[in-house]
């Protein structure tokens, strides 16, 4: 780490939990007289809201400051994953300003807060903030807290989308002359009130999303003849936008579900026998029928899954409809269509028979050297397809200084997408540094491993050629 806070270096460690450690790396360590005894006692004796819990670690007369990060996310990483609106921006900054102002009740000084997005952490919501406080004796003339708050607003505003950033910059111009925390809170409250008065409207129900309901017009004005029912048209459009596909389940899954259903039924009827009543009978009978329906669906139909708009699939009832229309062969052909594998197609291209046209009669056309393979160069990630040991691994070049790996979503695109349950939207990140490339877990739920060793959240690890990166059940090899 090259950045220092109050003359202290920082790193992220794991000691029966995730911590951020501040230390002094000058051979002597952090001395006890450099810390404020009053502030230390207040931090140890009280659970101060909106401040990271602090633990003092002393090893060989060297003091380290440990901040617990359990169930907290770094603000810098949250801003990359979640889109911040103008109202959320005002709510976040209001919570930060209130935390700084209320810290006076615990004899803490304003200048002890580290107001940077990589030292601020978020809990359950934008108002659930946790600030890093360093209990060191600081001179009040070094910098003023309102300048640090404005700098933080500009730092966060630079990571927003264009429209929100312009609104935030316009609001910052009115806050440049603020001299107190109370004025900050008043301005931020007004900003939240302005956004809350905007009529956003209620979201559509799930079954109405992506469906266009046609106007009610049962008689054609041209020839006064009846036309299709709009209700039927709406149902067809809803089915085309979102349909149900059943995936067959294994026999093992069916047995496990059946055992669970039988156990739940036994507990229900045991409860009824011990305390018989009319309401208990109705409840037990209803739940029994519901559980039986669930097991029959899993056994004979499979596990249901909803396909969204744009997904290429054949509806569950398409094959049944084609059978009754006499087009069995056509329906079978459509249901078995699979997306082409471009890589396998070109890999086996020399095995295909192709009609080639050439002006010279009986001339031999050169197809190229099939044994010549172009080897990729530069930093890249390689992933072997599961269950296919002989296939060529997928290679993805690392073309940017901040290369993200994750599931992504509609609003956030990861540079390398892993479509698997348990992968976070932005799971890990590979960054370019002076020593080469480094890997960092960005606060993912299920963690990241490097060569079998679990990574400490937000801590960077240098990569070398051949390193194996494990994300959930996927193994990715780094090449350089």
C-alpha positions as CSV (number, residue, x, y, z in Angstrom):
1,X,0.0,0.0,0.0
2,X,1.3,3.4,-0.9
3,X,-1.5,5.5,0.7
4,X,-1.1,6.6,4.3
5,X,-3.7,7.8,6.8
6,X,-2.4,10.1,9.5
7,X,1.0,8.6,8.9
8,X,-0.3,5.1,9.2
9,X,-0.4,2.4,6.5
10,X,-3.4,0.1,6.2
11,X,-4.2,-3.4,5.0
12,X,-7.0,-6.0,5.2
13,X,-6.5,-9.1,7.3
14,X,-8.5,-12.1,8.4
15,X,-8.3,-12.9,12.2
16,X,-11.4,-15.0,12.9
17,X,-13.2,-12.3,10.9
18,X,-12.5,-9.6,8.4
19,X,-10.6,-6.6,9.7
20,X,-8.9,-3.5,8.4
21,X,-5.5,-2.9,10.2
22,X,-3.8,0.4,10.6
23,X,-0.2,0.3,11.6
24,X,3.1,2.2,11.5
25,X,5.8,0.6,9.4
26,X,9.0,2.5,10.5
27,X,10.7,-0.1,12.7
28,X,9.4,1.4,15.9
29,X,5.7,0.9,15.4
30,X,2.9,3.1,16.7
31,X,3.6,4.5,20.1
32,X,1.0,4.6,22.8
33,X,1.5,8.3,23.5
34,X,0.6,9.1,19.9
35,X,-3.0,8.0,20.6
36,X,-5.6,10.0,22.6
37,X,-6.3,8.2,25.9
38,X,-9.7,9.8,26.3
39,X,-10.9,8.9,22.9
40,X,-9.5,5.3,23.3
41,X,-11.5,4.9,26.5
42,X,-14.6,6.2,24.9
43,X,-14.3,3.9,22.0
44,X,-13.6,0.9,24.2
45,X,-16.4,1.6,26.7
46,X,-19.2,2.5,24.3
47,X,-20.7,1.1,21.1
48,X,-20.7,4.3,19.1
49,X,-23.3,4.2,16.3
50,X,-22.1,4.6,12.7
51,X,-18.4,4.1,13.7
52,X,-16.4,0.9,12.9
53,X,-15.8,-1.1,16.1
54,X,-12.1,-0.6,17.1
55,X,-9.8,-3.1,18.8
56,X,-6.3,-2.3,20.0
57,X,-3.7,-5.0,19.2
58,X,-0.3,-4.7,20.9
59,X,2.5,-7.1,19.7
60,X,6.1,-6.5,20.8
61,X,5.3,-3.1,22.2
62,X,3.8,-2.2,18.7
63,X,0.3,-1.0,18.6
64,X,-2.1,-1.8,15.7
65,X,-5.6,-0.6,15.2
66,X,-8.1,-3.3,14.1
67,X,-11.5,-2.3,12.7
68,X,-14.1,-5.0,12.4
69,X,-15.7,-5.2,8.9
70,X,-18.2,-8.1,9.6
71,X,-21.4,-7.7,7.6
72,X,-20.2,-4.5,6.0
73,X,-19.4,-3.5,2.4
74,X,-16.9,-0.9,1.3
75,X,-18.6,2.1,-0.2
76,X,-16.1,2.3,-3.1
77,X,-17.2,-1.3,-4.2
78,X,-20.9,-0.7,-3.5
79,X,-20.8,2.3,-5.9
80,X,-19.5,0.0,-8.6
81,X,-22.3,-2.5,-8.1
82,X,-25.4,-0.4,-7.2
83,X,-26.6,2.7,-9.1
84,X,-26.8,5.7,-6.7
85,X,-29.7,8.1,-7.3
86,X,-29.8,11.8,-6.3
87,X,-32.0,11.0,-3.3
88,X,-29.8,8.1,-2.2
89,X,-26.8,10.4,-2.5
90,X,-28.4,12.9,-0.2
91,X,-29.5,10.2,2.3
92,X,-25.9,8.8,2.3
93,X,-24.3,12.1,2.9
94,X,-26.9,13.1,5.5
95,X,-26.1,9.9,7.5
96,X,-22.3,10.7,7.3
97,X,-22.8,14.3,8.5
98,X,-25.1,13.1,11.3
99,X,-22.5,10.5,12.4
100,X,-19.8,13.2,12.5
101,X,-22.0,15.6,14.4
102,X,-23.2,13.1,17.0
103,X,-19.7,11.9,17.7
104,X,-19.2,15.0,19.9
105,X,-21.4,13.3,22.5
106,X,-18.7,10.7,22.9
107,X,-15.8,13.2,23.2
108,X,-14.6,12.4,19.7
109,X,-13.1,15.1,17.4
110,X,-14.3,15.8,13.9
111,X,-10.8,15.7,12.4
112,X,-10.3,12.0,13.4
113,X,-12.6,10.7,10.7
114,X,-11.2,9.4,7.4
115,X,-13.7,10.7,4.8
116,X,-12.8,8.6,1.8
117,X,-15.0,6.1,0.0
118,X,-12.6,3.2,0.6
119,X,-12.7,3.9,4.4
120,X,-16.5,4.2,4.6
121,X,-18.6,1.0,4.9
122,X,-22.3,0.3,4.3
123,X,-24.6,-2.0,6.2
124,X,-28.2,-2.8,5.2
125,X,-29.0,0.5,3.5
126,X,-27.6,3.9,2.4
127,X,-28.3,5.4,5.8
128,X,-26.6,2.5,7.6
129,X,-23.0,3.9,7.3
130,X,-19.9,3.1,9.3
131,X,-17.0,5.6,9.4
132,X,-13.4,5.0,10.2
133,X,-12.2,7.0,13.2
134,X,-8.5,7.2,14.2
135,X,-8.1,8.2,17.9
136,X,-4.9,10.3,17.4
137,X,-4.2,13.7,18.7
138,X,-4.7,15.9,15.7
139,X,-4.4,19.7,15.4
140,X,-7.7,21.4,14.6
141,X,-5.9,23.8,12.2
142,X,-4.7,21.0,9.8
143,X,-7.9,21.0,7.8
144,X,-11.5,21.9,8.3
145,X,-14.1,19.2,8.3
146,X,-16.5,20.9,5.9
147,X,-13.8,20.9,3.2
148,X,-13.3,17.1,3.7
149,X,-17.1,16.6,3.4
150,X,-17.2,18.6,0.1
151,X,-14.2,16.6,-1.2
152,X,-16.1,13.4,-0.3
153,X,-19.2,14.6,-2.2
154,X,-17.1,15.3,-5.2
155,X,-15.4,11.9,-5.0
156,X,-18.7,10.1,-4.8
157,X,-20.3,12.3,-7.4
158,X,-17.6,11.5,-10.0
159,X,-18.7,7.9,-9.9
160,X,-22.3,8.6,-10.7
161,X,-24.0,8.5,-14.1
162,X,-24.0,11.7,-16.2
163,X,-27.5,13.0,-15.3
164,X,-27.1,12.4,-11.5
165,X,-23.6,13.8,-11.6
166,X,-24.8,17.1,-13.1
167,X,-27.5,17.4,-10.4
168,X,-25.0,16.7,-7.7
169,X,-22.5,19.2,-9.0
170,X,-25.2,21.9,-9.1
171,X,-26.0,21.1,-5.5
172,X,-22.3,21.3,-4.5
173,X,-22.1,24.8,-5.8
174,X,-24.7,25.9,-3.3
175,X,-22.8,24.1,-0.5
176,X,-19.4,25.6,-1.1
177,X,-19.9,28.4,1.4
178,X,-21.2,26.2,4.2
179,X,-19.3,26.6,7.5
180,X,-21.1,24.2,9.9
181,X,-22.5,20.7,10.1
182,X,-26.0,22.0,10.8
183,X,-26.0,23.9,7.5
184,X,-25.0,20.7,5.7
185,X,-27.8,18.8,7.2
186,X,-30.4,21.4,6.3
187,X,-29.2,21.5,2.7
188,X,-29.2,17.7,2.4
189,X,-32.7,17.5,4.0
190,X,-34.0,19.9,1.4
191,X,-32.4,17.9,-1.4
192,X,-34.1,14.7,-0.1
193,X,-37.4,16.6,0.1
194,X,-37.1,17.7,-3.5
195,X,-36.6,14.2,-4.7
196,X,-39.3,12.7,-2.5
197,X,-41.9,15.0,-4.1
198,X,-41.2,13.6,-7.6
199,X,-44.1,11.3,-8.7
200,X,-42.5,8.1,-9.7
201,X,-45.6,5.9,-9.9
202,X,-46.2,2.4,-8.7
203,X,-44.4,-0.5,-10.3
204,X,-46.3,-2.8,-12.6
205,X,-47.3,-6.2,-11.3
206,X,-45.1,-9.0,-12.4
207,X,-47.7,-10.6,-14.7
208,X,-48.2,-7.3,-16.4
209,X,-44.6,-6.4,-17.1
210,X,-43.5,-6.6,-20.7
211,X,-47.2,-7.1,-21.8
212,X,-49.0,-4.6,-24.0
213,X,-52.8,-4.7,-23.5
214,X,-54.6,-3.8,-26.7
215,X,-57.6,-1.4,-26.6
216,X,-61.1,-3.0,-26.2
217,X,-62.5,-3.0,-29.6
218,X,-64.5,-6.2,-30.5
219,X,-66.1,-4.8,-33.7
220,X,-64.0,-3.7,-36.7
221,X,-65.2,-0.3,-37.8
222,X,-64.5,-1.0,-41.5
223,X,-66.7,-4.1,-42.0
224,X,-68.5,-4.4,-38.7
225,X,-67.1,-7.9,-38.3
226,X,-66.0,-9.3,-35.0
227,X,-62.2,-9.5,-34.4
228,X,-60.1,-11.3,-31.9
229,X,-60.7,-10.8,-28.2
230,X,-58.2,-8.3,-26.7
231,X,-58.1,-10.5,-23.5
232,X,-56.8,-13.4,-25.6
233,X,-54.3,-11.2,-27.4
234,X,-53.0,-9.9,-24.0
235,X,-52.6,-13.5,-22.7
236,X,-50.7,-14.4,-25.8
237,X,-48.4,-11.4,-25.5
238,X,-47.9,-12.2,-21.8
239,X,-46.9,-15.8,-22.6
240,X,-44.5,-14.6,-25.3
241,X,-42.9,-12.2,-22.8
242,X,-42.6,-14.6,-20.0
243,X,-43.3,-18.3,-20.2
244,X,-42.8,-21.3,-17.9
245,X,-40.3,-24.1,-18.8
246,X,-40.1,-27.3,-16.7
247,X,-36.7,-28.8,-16.1
248,X,-36.8,-32.6,-15.3
249,X,-35.5,-33.5,-11.8
250,X,-33.4,-36.4,-10.9
251,X,-34.7,-39.5,-9.1
252,X,-32.5,-38.6,-6.1
253,X,-34.2,-35.2,-5.8
254,X,-37.6,-36.7,-6.1
255,X,-36.9,-39.1,-3.3
256,X,-35.5,-36.4,-1.0
257,X,-38.6,-34.2,-1.7
258,X,-40.9,-37.2,-1.0
259,X,-39.2,-37.9,2.3
260,X,-39.5,-34.3,3.3
261,X,-43.2,-34.2,2.3
262,X,-43.9,-37.4,4.3
263,X,-42.2,-36.0,7.4
264,X,-44.1,-32.7,7.3
265,X,-47.4,-34.5,6.8
266,X,-46.6,-36.8,9.8
267,X,-45.8,-33.8,12.0
268,X,-49.0,-32.0,10.9
269,X,-51.3,-35.0,11.6
270,X,-49.5,-35.8,14.9
271,X,-50.3,-32.2,16.0
272,X,-53.9,-32.8,15.0
273,X,-54.2,-36.0,17.0
274,X,-52.7,-34.4,20.1
275,X,-55.0,-31.4,19.9
276,X,-58.0,-32.2,17.6
277,X,-60.1,-29.2,16.4
278,X,-62.0,-28.2,13.3
279,X,-59.4,-25.4,12.4
280,X,-56.5,-27.8,12.9
281,X,-58.2,-30.4,10.7
282,X,-58.7,-27.9,7.9
283,X,-55.2,-26.6,8.1
284,X,-53.6,-30.1,8.1
285,X,-55.8,-31.2,5.2
286,X,-55.0,-28.1,3.1
287,X,-51.2,-28.3,3.7
288,X,-51.3,-32.0,2.9
289,X,-52.9,-31.4,-0.4
290,X,-50.5,-28.6,-1.2
291,X,-47.5,-30.7,-0.4
292,X,-48.8,-33.6,-2.5
293,X,-49.4,-31.3,-5.5
294,X,-45.8,-30.0,-5.1
295,X,-44.4,-33.5,-5.2
296,X,-46.5,-34.6,-8.2
297,X,-45.4,-31.5,-10.2
298,X,-41.7,-32.2,-9.5
299,X,-42.1,-35.9,-10.4
300,X,-44.2,-35.7,-13.5
301,X,-43.4,-32.2,-14.9
302,X,-40.1,-31.1,-13.3
303,X,-38.9,-27.9,-11.7
304,X,-40.6,-24.8,-13.2
305,X,-38.5,-21.9,-14.4
306,X,-39.6,-18.6,-15.8
307,X,-38.0,-17.4,-19.0
308,X,-37.7,-13.7,-19.5
309,X,-38.0,-11.6,-22.7
310,X,-35.2,-12.3,-25.2
311,X,-34.4,-15.8,-24.0
312,X,-34.6,-18.3,-26.8
313,X,-36.7,-21.2,-25.7
314,X,-39.7,-23.3,-26.8
315,X,-42.8,-23.0,-24.5
316,X,-43.8,-26.0,-22.5
317,X,-47.0,-26.4,-24.4
318,X,-45.5,-26.0,-27.9
319,X,-44.8,-29.7,-28.4
320,X,-48.2,-30.7,-27.2
321,X,-49.9,-28.2,-29.6
322,X,-47.9,-29.5,-32.5
323,X,-48.9,-33.1,-31.8
324,X,-52.5,-32.3,-32.0
325,X,-52.0,-30.3,-35.2
326,X,-50.3,-33.3,-36.9
327,X,-46.8,-31.7,-37.1
328,X,-45.0,-34.1,-34.7
329,X,-41.8,-34.2,-36.7
330,X,-41.6,-30.4,-37.0
331,X,-42.2,-29.9,-33.3
332,X,-39.6,-32.4,-32.3
333,X,-37.1,-30.6,-34.6
334,X,-37.8,-27.2,-33.1
335,X,-37.6,-28.4,-29.5
336,X,-34.1,-29.8,-30.1
337,X,-32.6,-26.7,-31.6
338,X,-29.5,-25.7,-29.6
339,X,-27.4,-22.5,-30.0
340,X,-24.4,-23.2,-32.1
341,X,-21.0,-23.5,-30.6
342,X,-18.9,-21.1,-32.7
343,X,-15.6,-22.3,-31.2
344,X,-16.3,-25.9,-31.8
345,X,-17.5,-25.1,-35.4
346,X,-14.3,-23.5,-36.4
347,X,-12.1,-26.0,-34.5
348,X,-13.6,-28.9,-36.6
349,X,-14.0,-26.9,-39.8
350,X,-11.4,-29.0,-41.6
351,X,-13.7,-32.1,-41.1
352,X,-16.6,-30.5,-43.0
353,X,-17.4,-30.9,-46.7
354,X,-17.8,-27.6,-48.4
355,X,-18.5,-26.7,-52.0
356,X,-15.7,-24.3,-53.2
357,X,-15.9,-22.1,-56.3
358,X,-12.8,-21.3,-58.2
359,X,-12.3,-19.8,-61.6
360,X,-9.5,-22.3,-62.4
361,X,-11.0,-25.6,-63.3
362,X,-9.8,-28.6,-61.2
363,X,-7.6,-26.3,-59.1
364,X,-6.8,-27.3,-55.6
365,X,-8.0,-24.8,-53.0
366,X,-5.7,-24.2,-50.0
367,X,-7.5,-24.5,-46.8
368,X,-4.7,-23.5,-44.5
369,X,-2.6,-25.5,-42.1
370,X,-5.0,-27.2,-39.6
371,X,-2.1,-28.0,-37.2
372,X,-1.1,-24.3,-36.9
373,X,-2.7,-22.8,-33.8
374,X,-2.4,-19.1,-33.0
375,X,-1.4,-18.9,-29.3
376,X,-3.0,-16.0,-27.4
377,X,-0.6,-13.5,-25.9
378,X,-0.7,-11.0,-23.1
379,X,-2.6,-11.3,-19.7
380,X,-5.7,-13.4,-20.0
381,X,-8.0,-15.8,-18.1
382,X,-8.5,-19.4,-19.2
383,X,-11.4,-21.6,-18.1
384,X,-11.8,-25.3,-18.9
385,X,-15.3,-26.4,-19.6
386,X,-16.7,-28.6,-16.9
387,X,-17.0,-32.3,-17.9
388,X,-15.0,-31.7,-21.1
389,X,-11.3,-32.3,-20.4
390,X,-10.3,-32.5,-24.1
391,X,-11.9,-29.3,-25.2
392,X,-10.0,-26.1,-25.9
393,X,-10.2,-23.8,-22.8
394,X,-12.0,-20.5,-23.2
395,X,-9.6,-17.6,-23.2
396,X,-10.6,-14.1,-22.2
397,X,-8.0,-11.3,-22.6
398,X,-7.5,-8.7,-19.9
399,X,-7.7,-5.4,-21.8
400,X,-8.3,-2.9,-19.0
401,X,-6.6,-1.9,-15.8
402,X,-9.6,-2.8,-13.7
403,X,-10.9,-6.1,-15.0
404,X,-14.1,-7.2,-13.1
405,X,-15.3,-10.8,-12.7
406,X,-18.9,-11.6,-11.7
407,X,-22.5,-12.3,-12.6
408,X,-23.4,-8.7,-13.6
409,X,-26.9,-7.6,-14.3
410,X,-28.9,-5.4,-16.6
411,X,-27.4,-2.2,-15.1
412,X,-23.9,-3.5,-14.4
413,X,-21.7,-5.3,-16.9
414,X,-18.8,-7.4,-15.7
415,X,-15.8,-7.8,-17.9
416,X,-15.9,-11.6,-17.4
417,X,-19.4,-13.0,-16.8
418,X,-19.8,-16.2,-14.8
419,X,-23.4,-17.4,-14.9
420,X,-23.6,-19.6,-11.8
421,X,-25.6,-19.5,-8.6
422,X,-23.6,-18.0,-5.8
423,X,-21.5,-15.6,-7.9
424,X,-21.9,-12.0,-6.9
425,X,-22.6,-9.3,-9.4
426,X,-19.1,-8.0,-9.0
427,X,-17.3,-10.9,-7.4
428,X,-13.6,-10.2,-7.8
429,X,-11.4,-7.7,-9.6
430,X,-8.0,-7.9,-11.3
431,X,-6.1,-4.6,-11.3
432,X,-2.9,-3.6,-13.0
433,X,-0.1,-2.5,-10.7
434,X,3.6,-1.7,-10.8
435,X,4.5,-5.3,-10.0
436,X,2.1,-6.8,-12.7
437,X,-1.5,-7.8,-11.9
438,X,-3.2,-8.3,-8.6
439,X,-6.4,-10.1,-7.6
440,X,-8.9,-8.7,-5.1
441,X,-12.2,-10.1,-3.7
442,X,-14.7,-7.2,-3.8
443,X,-16.8,-8.2,-0.8
444,X,-18.5,-11.2,-2.4
445,X,-20.9,-13.3,-0.4
446,X,-19.2,-16.7,-1.1
447,X,-15.6,-15.5,-1.3
448,X,-12.7,-16.1,-3.7
449,X,-9.8,-18.5,-3.4
450,X,-6.3,-18.3,-5.0
451,X,-4.5,-21.6,-5.4
452,X,-6.7,-23.1,-2.8
453,X,-6.3,-20.3,-0.2
454,X,-9.2,-18.1,0.7
455,X,-8.7,-14.4,0.0
456,X,-9.1,-11.7,2.6
457,X,-11.8,-9.3,1.4
458,X,-10.5,-6.1,-0.3
459,X,-6.9,-7.2,0.1
460,X,-4.8,-7.4,-3.1
461,X,-2.7,-10.4,-4.0
462,X,-0.1,-10.4,-6.8
463,X,-0.8,-12.9,-9.6
464,X,1.7,-15.0,-11.5
465,X,1.4,-17.2,-14.6
466,X,-0.6,-20.4,-13.9
467,X,-2.3,-19.2,-10.7
468,X,-5.7,-20.8,-10.2
469,X,-8.6,-18.6,-9.2
470,X,-11.6,-20.4,-7.6
471,X,-15.0,-18.7,-7.7
472,X,-17.8,-20.9,-6.3
473,X,-17.4,-24.1,-8.4
474,X,-15.5,-22.4,-11.3
475,X,-11.7,-22.6,-11.6
476,X,-10.0,-19.9,-13.8
477,X,-6.3,-19.9,-14.7
478,X,-4.4,-16.6,-15.0
479,X,-1.9,-16.5,-17.9
480,X,0.6,-13.8,-18.4
